[in-house]
Amino acid sequence: MSRGTLQYDSTALHSLWSELRAVKSEFDRADKHSGTAADAVGHAALADRIRSFSSGWDGMRDQLSEAIAGLADTASELDEAFDKS
């Protein structure tokens, strides 16, 4: 069996974990953003629907946020490990 060569792109890996952390941040602030949107629509029933939809996703949004944080941490650790080698 022949041995392959591992190629590492520091810029791409740094970008990956940086962007994943930005996505997590947006997930964490989504409820606030939806509240702001609800306040701005100018229609009480639509505002209530926006708030209801947002709060209905709280649990799933939290789970996704934690999973994204885990991916970002792993990518960051890989980046650091490759930089040290």
Distance bins in CASP14 RR format, pairs under 12 A and 6 or more apart:
PFRMAT RR
TARGET T0000
AUTHOR 0000-0000-0000
RMODE 2
METHOD distances of the structure
MODEL  1
6 78 0 0 0 0 0 1 0 0 0 0 0
6 82 0 0 0 0 1 0 0 0 0 0 0
6 85 0 0 0 0 0 1 0 0 0 0 0
7 13 0 0 0 0 0 1 0 0 0 0 0
7 82 0 0 0 0 0 1 0 0 0 0 0
8 14 0 0 0 0 0 1 0 0 0 0 0
8 78 0 0 0 0 1 0 0 0 0 0 0
8 79 0 0 0 0 1 0 0 0 0 0 0
8 81 0 0 0 0 1 0 0 0 0 0 0
8 82 1 0 1 0 0 0 0 0 0 0 0
8 83 0 0 0 0 1 0 0 0 0 0 0
8 84 0 0 0 0 0 1 0 0 0 0 0
8 85 0 0 0 0 1 0 0 0 0 0 0
9 15 0 0 0 0 1 0 0 0 0 0 0
9 16 0 0 0 0 1 0 0 0 0 0 0
9 75 0 0 0 0 0 1 0 0 0 0 0
9 78 0 0 0 0 0 1 0 0 0 0 0
9 79 0 0 0 0 0 1 0 0 0 0 0
9 82 0 0 0 0 1 0 0 0 0 0 0
10 16 0 0 0 0 0 1 0 0 0 0 0
10 17 0 0 0 0 0 1 0 0 0 0 0
10 75 0 0 0 0 0 1 0 0 0 0 0
10 76 0 0 0 0 0 1 0 0 0 0 0
10 78 0 0 0 0 0 1 0 0 0 0 0
10 79 1 0 0 1 0 0 0 0 0 0 0
10 80 0 0 0 0 0 1 0 0 0 0 0
10 81 0 0 0 0 0 1 0 0 0 0 0
10 82 1 0 0 1 0 0 0 0 0 0 0
10 83 1 0 0 1 0 0 0 0 0 0 0
10 84 0 0 0 0 0 1 0 0 0 0 0
10 85 0 0 0 0 0 1 0 0 0 0 0
11 17 0 0 0 0 0 1 0 0 0 0 0
11 18 0 0 0 0 0 1 0 0 0 0 0
11 79 0 0 0 0 1 0 0 0 0 0 0
11 82 0 0 0 0 0 1 0 0 0 0 0
11 83 0 0 0 0 0 1 0 0 0 0 0
12 18 0 0 0 0 0 1 0 0 0 0 0
12 19 0 0 0 0 0 1 0 0 0 0 0
12 75 0 0 0 0 1 0 0 0 0 0 0
12 78 0 0 0 0 0 1 0 0 0 0 0
12 79 0 0 0 0 1 0 0 0 0 0 0
12 82 0 0 0 0 0 1 0 0 0 0 0
13 19 0 0 0 0 0 1 0 0 0 0 0
13 20 0 0 0 0 0 1 0 0 0 0 0
13 71 0 0 0 0 0 1 0 0 0 0 0
13 72 0 0 0 0 0 1 0 0 0 0 0
13 74 0 0 0 0 0 1 0 0 0 0 0
13 75 1 0 1 0 0 0 0 0 0 0 0
13 76 0 0 0 0 1 0 0 0 0 0 0
13 77 0 0 0 0 0 1 0 0 0 0 0
13 78 1 0 0 1 0 0 0 0 0 0 0
13 79 1 0 1 0 0 0 0 0 0 0 0
13 80 0 0 0 0 1 0 0 0 0 0 0
13 81 0 0 0 0 0 1 0 0 0 0 0
13 82 1 0 0 1 0 0 0 0 0 0 0
13 83 0 0 0 0 1 0 0 0 0 0 0
14 20 0 0 0 0 0 1 0 0 0 0 0
14 21 0 0 0 0 0 1 0 0 0 0 0
14 72 0 0 0 0 0 1 0 0 0 0 0
14 75 0 0 0 0 1 0 0 0 0 0 0
14 76 0 0 0 0 1 0 0 0 0 0 0
14 78 0 0 0 0 0 1 0 0 0 0 0
14 79 1 0 1 0 0 0 0 0 0 0 0
14 80 0 0 0 0 0 1 0 0 0 0 0
14 82 0 0 0 0 0 1 0 0 0 0 0
14 83 0 0 0 0 1 0 0 0 0 0 0
15 21 0 0 0 0 0 1 0 0 0 0 0
15 22 0 0 0 0 0 1 0 0 0 0 0
15 72 0 0 0 0 0 1 0 0 0 0 0
15 75 0 0 0 0 1 0 0 0 0 0 0
15 76 0 0 0 0 0 1 0 0 0 0 0
15 79 0 0 0 0 1 0 0 0 0 0 0
16 22 0 0 0 0 0 1 0 0 0 0 0
16 23 0 0 0 0 0 1 0 0 0 0 0
16 68 0 0 0 0 0 1 0 0 0 0 0
16 71 0 0 0 0 1 0 0 0 0 0 0
16 72 0 0 0 0 1 0 0 0 0 0 0
16 73 0 0 0 0 0 1 0 0 0 0 0
16 74 0 0 0 0 1 0 0 0 0 0 0
16 75 1 0 1 0 0 0 0 0 0 0 0
16 76 0 0 0 0 1 0 0 0 0 0 0
16 78 0 0 0 0 1 0 0 0 0 0 0
16 79 0 0 0 0 1 0 0 0 0 0 0
17 23 0 0 0 0 0 1 0 0 0 0 0
17 24 0 0 0 0 0 1 0 0 0 0 0
17 68 0 0 0 0 0 1 0 0 0 0 0
17 69 0 0 0 0 0 1 0 0 0 0 0
17 70 0 0 0 0 1 0 0 0 0 0 0
17 71 1 0 0 1 0 0 0 0 0 0 0
17 72 1 0 1 0 0 0 0 0 0 0 0
17 73 1 0 0 1 0 0 0 0 0 0 0
17 74 0 0 0 0 1 0 0 0 0 0 0
17 75 1 1 0 0 0 0 0 0 0 0 0
17 76 1 0 1 0 0 0 0 0 0 0 0
17 77 0 0 0 0 1 0 0 0 0 0 0
17 78 0 0 0 0 1 0 0 0 0 0 0
17 79 1 0 0 1 0 0 0 0 0 0 0
17 80 0 0 0 0 1 0 0 0 0 0 0
18 24 0 0 0 0 0 1 0 0 0 0 0
18 25 0 0 0 0 0 1 0 0 0 0 0
18 72 0 0 0 0 1 0 0 0 0 0 0
18 75 0 0 0 0 1 0 0 0 0 0 0
18 76 0 0 0 0 1 0 0 0 0 0 0
18 79 0 0 0 0 1 0 0 0 0 0 0
19 25 0 0 0 0 0 1 0 0 0 0 0
19 26 0 0 0 0 0 1 0 0 0 0 0
19 68 0 0 0 0 1 0 0 0 0 0 0
19 71 0 0 0 0 0 1 0 0 0 0 0
19 72 0 0 0 0 1 0 0 0 0 0 0
19 75 0 0 0 0 1 0 0 0 0 0 0
19 76 0 0 0 0 0 1 0 0 0 0 0
20 26 0 0 0 0 0 1 0 0 0 0 0
20 27 0 0 0 0 0 1 0 0 0 0 0
20 64 0 0 0 0 0 1 0 0 0 0 0
20 65 0 0 0 0 0 1 0 0 0 0 0
20 67 0 0 0 0 1 0 0 0 0 0 0
20 68 1 0 1 0 0 0 0 0 0 0 0
20 69 1 0 0 1 0 0 0 0 0 0 0
20 70 0 0 0 0 1 0 0 0 0 0 0
20 71 1 0 1 0 0 0 0 0 0 0 0
20 72 1 1 0 0 0 0 0 0 0 0 0
20 73 0 0 0 0 1 0 0 0 0 0 0
20 74 0 0 0 0 1 0 0 0 0 0 0
20 75 1 0 0 1 0 0 0 0 0 0 0
20 76 0 0 0 0 1 0 0 0 0 0 0
20 79 0 0 0 0 0 1 0 0 0 0 0
21 27 0 0 0 0 0 1 0 0 0 0 0
21 28 0 0 0 0 0 1 0 0 0 0 0
21 65 0 0 0 0 0 1 0 0 0 0 0
21 68 0 0 0 0 1 0 0 0 0 0 0
21 69 1 0 0 1 0 0 0 0 0 0 0
21 70 0 0 0 0 0 1 0 0 0 0 0
21 71 0 0 0 0 1 0 0 0 0 0 0
21 72 1 0 1 0 0 0 0 0 0 0 0
21 73 0 0 0 0 1 0 0 0 0 0 0
21 74 0 0 0 0 0 1 0 0 0 0 0
21 75 0 0 0 0 1 0 0 0 0 0 0
21 76 0 0 0 0 1 0 0 0 0 0 0
22 28 0 0 0 0 0 1 0 0 0 0 0
22 29 0 0 0 0 0 1 0 0 0 0 0
22 68 0 0 0 0 1 0 0 0 0 0 0
22 69 0 0 0 0 0 1 0 0 0 0 0
22 72 0 0 0 0 1 0 0 0 0 0 0
23 29 0 0 0 0 0 1 0 0 0 0 0
23 30 0 0 0 0 0 1 0 0 0 0 0
23 61 0 0 0 0 0 1 0 0 0 0 0
23 64 0 0 0 0 1 0 0 0 0 0 0
23 65 0 0 0 0 1 0 0 0 0 0 0
23 67 0 0 0 0 0 1 0 0 0 0 0
23 68 1 0 1 0 0 0 0 0 0 0 0
23 69 0 0 0 0 1 0 0 0 0 0 0
23 70 0 0 0 0 0 1 0 0 0 0 0
23 71 0 0 0 0 1 0 0 0 0 0 0
23 72 0 0 0 0 1 0 0 0 0 0 0
24 30 0 0 0 0 0 1 0 0 0 0 0
24 61 0 0 0 0 0 1 0 0 0 0 0
24 62 0 0 0 0 0 1 0 0 0 0 0
24 63 0 0 0 0 0 1 0 0 0 0 0
24 64 0 0 0 0 1 0 0 0 0 0 0
24 65 1 0 1 0 0 0 0 0 0 0 0
24 66 0 0 0 0 1 0 0 0 0 0 0
24 67 0 0 0 0 1 0 0 0 0 0 0
24 68 1 0 1 0 0 0 0 0 0 0 0
24 69 1 0 1 0 0 0 0 0 0 0 0
24 70 0 0 0 0 1 0 0 0 0 0 0
24 71 0 0 0 0 1 0 0 0 0 0 0
24 72 1 0 0 1 0 0 0 0 0 0 0
24 73 0 0 0 0 0 1 0 0 0 0 0
24 75 0 0 0 0 0 1 0 0 0 0 0
25 32 0 0 0 0 0 1 0 0 0 0 0
25 33 0 0 0 0 0 1 0 0 0 0 0
25 65 0 0 0 0 1 0 0 0 0 0 0
25 68 0 0 0 0 1 0 0 0 0 0 0
25 69 0 0 0 0 1 0 0 0 0 0 0
25 72 0 0 0 0 0 1 0 0 0 0 0
26 32 0 0 0 0 0 1 0 0 0 0 0
26 33 1 0 0 1 0 0 0 0 0 0 0
26 34 0 0 0 0 0 1 0 0 0 0 0
26 61 0 0 0 0 0 1 0 0 0 0 0
26 64 0 0 0 0 0 1 0 0 0 0 0
26 65 0 0 0 0 1 0 0 0 0 0 0
26 68 0 0 0 0 1 0 0 0 0 0 0
27 33 0 0 0 0 0 1 0 0 0 0 0
27 34 0 0 0 0 0 1 0 0 0 0 0
27 54 0 0 0 0 0 1 0 0 0 0 0
27 57 0 0 0 0 1 0 0 0 0 0 0
27 58 0 0 0 0 0 1 0 0 0 0 0
27 59 0 0 0 0 0 1 0 0 0 0 0
27 60 0 0 0 0 1 0 0 0 0 0 0
27 61 1 0 1 0 0 0 0 0 0 0 0
27 62 0 0 0 0 1 0 0 0 0 0 0
27 63 0 0 0 0 1 0 0 0 0 0 0
27 64 1 0 1 0 0 0 0 0 0 0 0
27 65 1 0 1 0 0 0 0 0 0 0 0
27 66 0 0 0 0 1 0 0 0 0 0 0
27 67 0 0 0 0 1 0 0 0 0 0 0
27 68 1 0 0 1 0 0 0 0 0 0 0
27 69 0 0 0 0 1 0 0 0 0 0 0
27 72 0 0 0 0 0 1 0 0 0 0 0
28 58 0 0 0 0 0 1 0 0 0 0 0
28 61 0 0 0 0 1 0 0 0 0 0 0
28 62 0 0 0 0 1 0 0 0 0 0 0
28 64 0 0 0 0 0 1 0 0 0 0 0
28 65 1 0 1 0 0 0 0 0 0 0 0
28 66 0 0 0 0 0 1 0 0 0 0 0
28 68 0 0 0 0 1 0 0 0 0 0 0
28 69 0 0 0 0 1 0 0 0 0 0 0
29 35 0 0 0 0 0 1 0 0 0 0 0
29 36 0 0 0 0 1 0 0 0 0 0 0
29 54 0 0 0 0 0 1 0 0 0 0 0
29 61 0 0 0 0 0 1 0 0 0 0 0
29 65 0 0 0 0 0 1 0 0 0 0 0
30 36 0 0 0 0 0 1 0 0 0 0 0
30 37 0 0 0 0 0 1 0 0 0 0 0
30 50 0 0 0 0 0 1 0 0 0 0 0
30 53 0 0 0 0 0 1 0 0 0 0 0
30 54 1 0 0 1 0 0 0 0 0 0 0
30 55 0 0 0 0 0 1 0 0 0 0 0
30 56 0 0 0 0 0 1 0 0 0 0 0
30 57 1 0 0 1 0 0 0 0 0 0 0
30 58 0 0 0 0 1 0 0 0 0 0 0
30 59 0 0 0 0 0 1 0 0 0 0 0
30 60 0 0 0 0 0 1 0 0 0 0 0
30 61 1 0 1 0 0 0 0 0 0 0 0
30 62 0 0 0 0 0 1 0 0 0 0 0
30 64 0 0 0 0 1 0 0 0 0 0 0
30 65 0 0 0 0 1 0 0 0 0 0 0
31 37 0 0 0 0 0 1 0 0 0 0 0
31 38 0 0 0 0 0 1 0 0 0 0 0
31 50 0 0 0 0 0 1 0 0 0 0 0
31 51 0 0 0 0 1 0 0 0 0 0 0
31 53 0 0 0 0 0 1 0 0 0 0 0
31 54 1 0 1 0 0 0 0 0 0 0 0
31 55 1 0 0 1 0 0 0 0 0 0 0
31 56 0 0 0 0 1 0 0 0 0 0 0
31 57 0 0 0 0 1 0 0 0 0 0 0
31 58 1 0 0 1 0 0 0 0 0 0 0
31 59 0 0 0 0 0 1 0 0 0 0 0
31 61 1 0 0 1 0 0 0 0 0 0 0
31 62 0 0 0 0 0 1 0 0 0 0 0
31 65 0 0 0 0 0 1 0 0 0 0 0
32 38 0 0 0 0 0 1 0 0 0 0 0
32 39 0 0 0 0 0 1 0 0 0 0 0
32 51 0 0 0 0 0 1 0 0 0 0 0
32 54 0 0 0 0 1 0 0 0 0 0 0
32 61 0 0 0 0 0 1 0 0 0 0 0
33 39 0 0 0 0 0 1 0 0 0 0 0
33 40 0 0 0 0 0 1 0 0 0 0 0
33 50 0 0 0 0 0 1 0 0 0 0 0
33 51 0 0 0 0 0 1 0 0 0 0 0
33 54 0 0 0 0 1 0 0 0 0 0 0
33 61 0 0 0 0 0 1 0 0 0 0 0
34 40 0 0 0 0 0 1 0 0 0 0 0
34 41 0 0 0 0 0 1 0 0 0 0 0
34 46 0 0 0 0 0 1 0 0 0 0 0
34 47 0 0 0 0 1 0 0 0 0 0 0
34 48 0 0 0 0 0 1 0 0 0 0 0
34 49 0 0 0 0 0 1 0 0 0 0 0
34 50 1 0 1 0 0 0 0 0 0 0 0
34 51 1 0 0 1 0 0 0 0 0 0 0
34 52 0 0 0 0 1 0 0 0 0 0 0
34 53 1 0 0 1 0 0 0 0 0 0 0
34 54 1 1 0 0 0 0 0 0 0 0 0
34 55 0 0 0 0 1 0 0 0 0 0 0
34 56 0 0 0 0 0 1 0 0 0 0 0
34 57 0 0 0 0 1 0 0 0 0 0 0
34 58 0 0 0 0 0 1 0 0 0 0 0
34 61 0 0 0 0 0 1 0 0 0 0 0
35 41 0 0 0 0 1 0 0 0 0 0 0
35 47 0 0 0 0 1 0 0 0 0 0 0
35 48 0 0 0 0 0 1 0 0 0 0 0
35 49 0 0 0 0 0 1 0 0 0 0 0
35 50 1 0 0 1 0 0 0 0 0 0 0
35 51 1 0 0 1 0 0 0 0 0 0 0
35 52 0 0 0 0 0 1 0 0 0 0 0
35 53 0 0 0 0 0 1 0 0 0 0 0
35 54 1 0 0 1 0 0 0 0 0 0 0
35 55 0 0 0 0 1 0 0 0 0 0 0
36 47 0 0 0 0 0 1 0 0 0 0 0
36 50 0 0 0 0 1 0 0 0 0 0 0
36 51 0 0 0 0 0 1 0 0 0 0 0
36 54 0 0 0 0 0 1 0 0 0 0 0
37 43 0 0 0 0 0 1 0 0 0 0 0
37 46 0 0 0 0 1 0 0 0 0 0 0
37 47 0 0 0 0 1 0 0 0 0 0 0
37 49 0 0 0 0 0 1 0 0 0 0 0
37 50 1 0 1 0 0 0 0 0 0 0 0
37 51 0 0 0 0 1 0 0 0 0 0 0
37 53 0 0 0 0 0 1 0 0 0 0 0
37 54 0 0 0 0 1 0 0 0 0 0 0
38 44 0 0 0 0 1 0 0 0 0 0 0
38 45 0 0 0 0 0 1 0 0 0 0 0
38 46 1 0 0 1 0 0 0 0 0 0 0
38 47 1 0 1 0 0 0 0 0 0 0 0
38 48 1 0 0 1 0 0 0 0 0 0 0
38 49 0 0 0 0 1 0 0 0 0 0 0
38 50 1 0 1 0 0 0 0 0 0 0 0
38 51 1 0 1 0 0 0 0 0 0 0 0
38 52 0 0 0 0 1 0 0 0 0 0 0
38 53 0 0 0 0 1 0 0 0 0 0 0
38 54 1 0 0 1 0 0 0 0 0 0 0
38 55 0 0 0 0 0 1 0 0 0 0 0
39 46 0 0 0 0 0 1 0 0 0 0 0
39 47 1 0 0 1 0 0 0 0 0 0 0
39 48 0 0 0 0 0 1 0 0 0 0 0
39 50 0 0 0 0 1 0 0 0 0 0 0
39 51 0 0 0 0 1 0 0 0 0 0 0
40 46 0 0 0 0 0 1 0 0 0 0 0
40 47 0 0 0 0 1 0 0 0 0 0 0
40 50 0 0 0 0 1 0 0 0 0 0 0
41 47 1 0 1 0 0 0 0 0 0 0 0
41 48 0 0 0 0 1 0 0 0 0 0 0
41 49 0 0 0 0 1 0 0 0 0 0 0
41 50 1 0 0 1 0 0 0 0 0 0 0
41 51 0 0 0 0 0 1 0 0 0 0 0
42 48 0 0 0 0 0 1 0 0 0 0 0
42 50 0 0 0 0 0 1 0 0 0 0 0
43 49 0 0 0 0 1 0 0 0 0 0 0
43 50 0 0 0 0 1 0 0 0 0 0 0
44 50 0 0 0 0 0 1 0 0 0 0 0
44 51 0 0 0 0 0 1 0 0 0 0 0
45 51 0 0 0 0 0 1 0 0 0 0 0
45 52 0 0 0 0 0 1 0 0 0 0 0
46 52 0 0 0 0 0 1 0 0 0 0 0
46 53 0 0 0 0 0 1 0 0 0 0 0
47 53 0 0 0 0 0 1 0 0 0 0 0
47 54 0 0 0 0 0 1 0 0 0 0 0
48 54 0 0 0 0 0 1 0 0 0 0 0
48 55 0 0 0 0 0 1 0 0 0 0 0
49 55 0 0 0 0 0 1 0 0 0 0 0
49 56 0 0 0 0 0 1 0 0 0 0 0
50 56 0 0 0 0 0 1 0 0 0 0 0
50 57 0 0 0 0 0 1 0 0 0 0 0
51 57 0 0 0 0 0 1 0 0 0 0 0
51 58 0 0 0 0 0 1 0 0 0 0 0
52 58 0 0 0 0 0 1 0 0 0 0 0
53 60 0 0 0 0 0 1 0 0 0 0 0
53 61 0 0 0 0 0 1 0 0 0 0 0
54 60 0 0 0 0 0 1 0 0 0 0 0
54 61 0 0 0 0 1 0 0 0 0 0 0
55 61 0 0 0 0 1 0 0 0 0 0 0
55 62 0 0 0 0 0 1 0 0 0 0 0
56 62 0 0 0 0 0 1 0 0 0 0 0
57 63 0 0 0 0 0 1 0 0 0 0 0
57 64 0 0 0 0 1 0 0 0 0 0 0
57 65 0 0 0 0 0 1 0 0 0 0 0
58 64 0 0 0 0 0 1 0 0 0 0 0
58 65 0 0 0 0 0 1 0 0 0 0 0
59 65 0 0 0 0 1 0 0 0 0 0 0
59 66 0 0 0 0 0 1 0 0 0 0 0
60 66 0 0 0 0 0 1 0 0 0 0 0
60 67 0 0 0 0 0 1 0 0 0 0 0
61 67 0 0 0 0 0 1 0 0 0 0 0
61 68 0 0 0 0 0 1 0 0 0 0 0
62 68 0 0 0 0 0 1 0 0 0 0 0
62 69 0 0 0 0 0 1 0 0 0 0 0
63 69 0 0 0 0 0 1 0 0 0 0 0
63 70 0 0 0 0 0 1 0 0 0 0 0
64 70 0 0 0 0 0 1 0 0 0 0 0
64 71 0 0 0 0 0 1 0 0 0 0 0
65 71 0 0 0 0 0 1 0 0 0 0 0
65 72 0 0 0 0 0 1 0 0 0 0 0
66 72 0 0 0 0 0 1 0 0 0 0 0
66 73 0 0 0 0 0 1 0 0 0 0 0
67 73 0 0 0 0 0 1 0 0 0 0 0
67 74 0 0 0 0 0 1 0 0 0 0 0
68 74 0 0 0 0 0 1 0 0 0 0 0
68 75 0 0 0 0 0 1 0 0 0 0 0
69 75 0 0 0 0 0 1 0 0 0 0 0
69 76 0 0 0 0 0 1 0 0 0 0 0
70 76 0 0 0 0 1 0 0 0 0 0 0
70 77 0 0 0 0 1 0 0 0 0 0 0
70 78 0 0 0 0 0 1 0 0 0 0 0
71 77 0 0 0 0 0 1 0 0 0 0 0
71 78 0 0 0 0 0 1 0 0 0 0 0
72 78 0 0 0 0 0 1 0 0 0 0 0
72 79 0 0 0 0 0 1 0 0 0 0 0
73 79 0 0 0 0 0 1 0 0 0 0 0
73 80 0 0 0 0 0 1 0 0 0 0 0
74 80 0 0 0 0 0 1 0 0 0 0 0
74 81 0 0 0 0 0 1 0 0 0 0 0
75 81 0 0 0 0 0 1 0 0 0 0 0
75 82 0 0 0 0 0 1 0 0 0 0 0
76 82 0 0 0 0 0 1 0 0 0 0 0
76 83 0 0 0 0 0 1 0 0 0 0 0
77 83 0 0 0 0 0 1 0 0 0 0 0
77 84 0 0 0 0 0 1 0 0 0 0 0
78 84 0 0 0 0 0 1 0 0 0 0 0
78 85 0 0 0 0 0 1 0 0 0 0 0
79 85 0 0 0 0 0 1 0 0 0 0 0
END
